[in-house]
Amino acid sequence: MIDADPKCCLTAQQVLGYPWLQHMKKVPNVSLGETVKARLKQFSVMNKSKRIALKDNVMKFCTMKGAFNHVAKKQRLSSSKSQEVINQITREINKALVKIQSLAIDKEAILSSLNNELNMMSLLNQIEGQQRDLDVRLSKLAKNL
């Protein structure tokens, strides 16, 4: 049916004449089976959880990006702002956890993974360390000017 040579290729009218295209309006009522239905449901649940996880990652990234842009513009970072950012990240993660917990997937693995990720991030320590570094650099810059 598909051929690069136009002389050998079927015309649109000839293709539409094939029996399997003639009965396109009738859809056969064939059962998919329980296995296929179960896999489709599982795929749907996993797809939802992936979307939630991606949305959560985007929210965390946007929040952190906003905090670092604020530092870049102001050349300083207040502890209240850093605490606000941390609280916002915590709220977003908790929202994602509530959504994930409502799905029928391995909850314990997701919770422990998020817990490990938060412990590894230790965002508060990083932000406070960066605040100290910025303050030191700004004081040196002020002395040099």
N, C-alpha and C positions, 0 to 999 in steps of 0.2 A: 504494500500500500504506500509506504513512504520510500521514495527513491529520489536520488538527486537528479536523475535524468528526467526532464519533463515529458519526454515521449513515452516512457515506461510508467510514469506515475498516473494513478487514477485521478479522474476528475472529481470535483466535489459532488456532482450528481451521482456518479457511480458509487462513491463511498456512502452516500445517504441511502442508496438502494440495498445495502447489506441488511440481512435479516436482524442482526443484533442491534442495529440502529433503528429499524422499523418499529420495534416494540418498546421504545424508550419510555413511553408514557405509562406503561404498566410496570409497576415495581413489584417484584416477587415478595411474598410474605414468608421469608425464611427466618427461622429462629436462629439467633446467634449462638445460643448455648450458654450455659451458666458460667463456664470458664471464661469465655470472652467478655461476658457482662461483668464478672468480678474483676477482670484485668482492666476493663474500661473505668470502673469505679476507682480502682487503685490508682490508675493513671491520673484521673481527675483530682483525687485527694493530693497526690504528690505534686501535681501541677499547681494547685492552690498553695500548698506549703512552700513551693519554690518561689512563687510570686510574692508571698508574704516575706520570705527571707530576703529576697532581692530588694523589696520595698524598704525593709528594715535597714539593710546595708546602705541604701541610698540616703535614707534619713540620717543615719549616723554620720555618713560622709558629709552631707550638707551641713549638719550641725557643727562638726569639727572644722569644716572649711570656713564656715562663718566665724568661728572663734579665731582661727588663725588669720583670716582677713582683717578682723578687728584689731588683732595684735599688730599686724603689718601697718595698718593705717595710723593707729594711735601710738605705736612704738612702746606701749606698755600694756600690761595685763593686770587687771584688778582681781583680787581673790573672789570678790562677789560675782564677777563675770564668769570666772572659771567654775565656781560652784553652780551658777545658773546653767552653764553648758553641761556640766556633769548631771545635774538634775534632769535636764531635758533629754539627754541620752538615756538616762535610767528610765524615764517615763516611756520613751519610744520602745525600749527593749521590753519593758513590762507589757506594753500593749501587744507587741509581737508575740510574747510568750502566751498571753491570754488567747490570742487567735490560734496559735499553734496547738495549745492544749485542747482546744475545742475540736481539733481534727483527730482522726483515728490513725495516728502514727506513733512511732516510738518516742514518747514524751521524755522519758528519762535521759535518753541519749542527747536530745536537743537541749534540755535544760543543763546537763553537765557540760556540754560543748559551749553554750553561752556563758556559763559560769567561768569556765576555763579561759575563754576569750576575754572576759571582763577582767579577770585577775591578771592576765598577761598584759592587757592594755595599761592598767594602772594609770589612767589618764590624769588623775589628780596629781600624782607625783611628777609626771612629765610636764604638766602645765606649770606647776610650782617651780620646777627646775628651770624651765624656760623663762619664767617671770624673773627669777633671780639673775639669770644670764642677761636678760634684757636690761634689768636695772643696773647691773655692773657695767655693761657696755655703754648705756646712756650716761652714766656718771663719768666714765672715762672720756666719752665724747664731749661732754660739757666742760670738763677740765681742759681738754685740748683746744677748745674754741676760746 
